[in-house]
Amino acid sequence: MSEANTKEQQGAAEVLAINRRFIDLYYLLAAKRAVRTRKEYCESVGLSQTAFSQIEKGKAGCTLRVLCLLLKLYDVKPLWLFAGEGEPF
């Protein structure tokens, strides 16, 4: 396997991990009662519920705009969101 393919696979794995944390964040916020519904979570970042489902199924990814809004609106720690290190809040 070439170095380029290895880097591409690593990048894809990182994107999937960030998407997983996007989904996990919904459940964390719901548990804290910071959001009441999936609809509310989606609307807060300008995302449709269909897009949420596509991300959850691994068929789509979060945009940088959505991720940045999560950081701002819910005081999420960037290191957790982008690297999975530390605590989310």
C-alpha positions in Angstrom: 0.0 0.0 0.0 1.4 3.4 -0.9 1.9 6.2 1.6 -0.7 8.3 -0.1 -3.3 5.5 0.3 -2.4 5.1 4.0 -2.8 8.9 4.6 -6.1 8.9 2.8 -7.4 6.0 4.9 -6.2 7.8 8.1 -8.0 10.9 7.0 -11.2 9.0 6.3 -11.0 7.3 9.7 -10.6 10.7 11.4 -13.6 12.1 9.6 -15.7 9.1 10.7 -14.5 9.7 14.3 -15.5 13.4 14.2 -18.9 12.4 12.7 -19.3 9.9 15.6 -18.5 12.6 18.1 -21.1 14.9 16.4 -23.7 12.2 17.1 -22.4 11.5 20.6 -22.6 15.1 21.4 -26.4 15.1 20.7 -26.9 12.4 23.3 -24.6 14.2 25.8 -26.5 17.4 25.4 -29.8 15.6 25.6 -28.7 14.0 28.9 -27.7 17.4 30.2 -31.1 18.8 29.0 -29.2 21.4 26.9 -31.3 20.2 24.0 -34.7 18.4 24.2 -34.9 16.8 20.8 -32.9 15.8 17.8 -34.9 18.4 15.8 -33.8 21.1 18.2 -30.2 20.0 18.0 -30.3 19.9 14.2 -32.0 23.3 13.9 -29.5 24.9 16.2 -26.7 24.2 13.7 -28.9 24.6 10.5 -29.0 20.9 9.7 -32.0 18.8 8.7 -32.9 15.7 10.6 -32.4 13.8 7.3 -28.8 15.0 7.2 -28.4 14.0 10.9 -29.5 10.5 9.9 -27.2 10.4 7.0 -24.3 11.3 9.2 -25.4 8.7 11.8 -25.4 6.0 9.1 -22.0 7.1 7.8 -23.4 8.2 4.4 -22.5 11.9 4.9 -20.2 14.0 7.0 -20.4 17.1 9.1 -19.4 20.4 7.5 -16.8 22.6 9.1 -19.6 25.2 9.6 -21.7 22.8 11.6 -18.7 21.8 13.7 -17.7 25.4 14.4 -21.3 26.2 15.4 -21.2 23.3 17.9 -18.1 24.7 19.5 -19.7 28.1 19.8 -23.2 27.2 20.8 -22.5 24.4 23.3 -19.1 25.4 24.5 -17.6 22.1 23.3 -13.9 21.7 23.6 -12.2 21.7 20.2 -9.7 19.0 21.2 -12.4 16.6 22.1 -14.5 17.3 18.9 -11.6 17.1 16.5 -9.2 14.7 18.2 -11.3 12.8 20.7 -9.0 13.9 23.5 -10.1 15.1 26.9 -13.7 15.9 28.0 -16.3 17.4 25.7 -17.2 20.3 27.9 
